[in-house]
Every structure is written in C-alpha cells, then in structure tokens.
Amino acid sequence: MMPLMIRPATAEDIPLLEGLIAESARSLCRSDYTEAQIEAALKSAWGVDSELIHDQTYFVVEEDGSIIGCGGWSRRKTLYGGDHQADRRSELLNPAVDSARIRAFFVHPKAARRGIGTTLLKKCEGAARSAGFRSVELVATLPGTRLYSLHGYTEIGRRDYPLADGVTIQFVPMRKDFCA
C-alpha cells in the first residue's frame, strides 16, 4: 500500500468527487439521517463546490491512485453546499474580522476512521491560518460533529435547514478560534 497523498482537487476530479460524496453520505450518514434527507441533501447541500476547486482550496486524499477523501476551506462567505445550493455567496471574507470556512469533508466508507478527516482538517486549518484568518466556521453534519468536536470546534446551535422536495435536515454550525 502506497502512502496517502494530498493534492488540490482539479476540475477533472469532479465526476469522481460526486461519486465519492454520494457513496460517503449514503453509507456514513445512515445512522443520523433518513434516506429522504440524504437524497435531498445530495441534490443541493452535499456536492462539489467548483468555486473551491477554482480557488485551489479543496483537496483530495489519494491512496493507491484512488480518491478516498475530500475536503477544503474557503475565504468566501458561502458556508455550505455544492454548486446546486441556492443562496450562495461568493464575496471574499476579511481575515481580520471574519472566520474562514471549513467545507465539504467526505471520506469513502472503506477508509473511514483512519484519520483522513483529521489529516484534511489540519491541512485546511493551516492554510486558513497562513491566509491570516484567526478563526474558522463550518456547518457540520450530525456525524461530522464528532470529528470537529475532537479538534476544538464548539457548537453554535443545531438548526434545521431546508432542502429539496420540502425536506429539512439538521446541521450544526460550529466554530473554532485559533490561539494567538
């Protein structure tokens, strides 16, 4: 087995990322969400955000030439959602007063619980810090809260978010301040 490789995602990766995101969500979110919620979220809230790829702030983790994880960070106002999510906000954040965004972490079910999410999170936090941000925010899935809580993120409050087909889903806004 070759070591893990992390690299920026490219536009050519998008079809593979869409498949990975769907497989991850359908497998790893089943204990927290209904099938209807998962399928509705895959239509908007969970998907590839090509703006992150263009900004080179979205990464893939490869093992033996296969993508087994993805995740990124953003200096833009959008908190969550793929290209099909309504109410996207592309305005740039001000690192002196705004929090960077941690975005769209998904791991292949066969690679779960191997530190892939932690590795991506450290890379993204380091990049956000290097860009001058003093804090990060995200909107976590219920299973994602376990990862983020382990790394110092605090819940801001759980909220129900509207999805396609009149379905709602509970997500958890979270925040982490970097130490000075």
Buried (B, 14 or more C-beta within 10 A) or exposed (E): EEEBEBEBBEEEBBEBBBEBBBBBBBBBBEEBBEEEBBBBBBBBBBBBBBBBBEBEBBBBBBBEEEBBBBBBBBBBEBBBBBEBBEEBEEEEBEBEEBBBBBBBBBBBBEBBEBBBBEBBBEBBBEBBBEEEBBBBBBBBBBBBBEBBBEBBBEEEEEEEBEBBEEBEBEBBBBBBEBEE
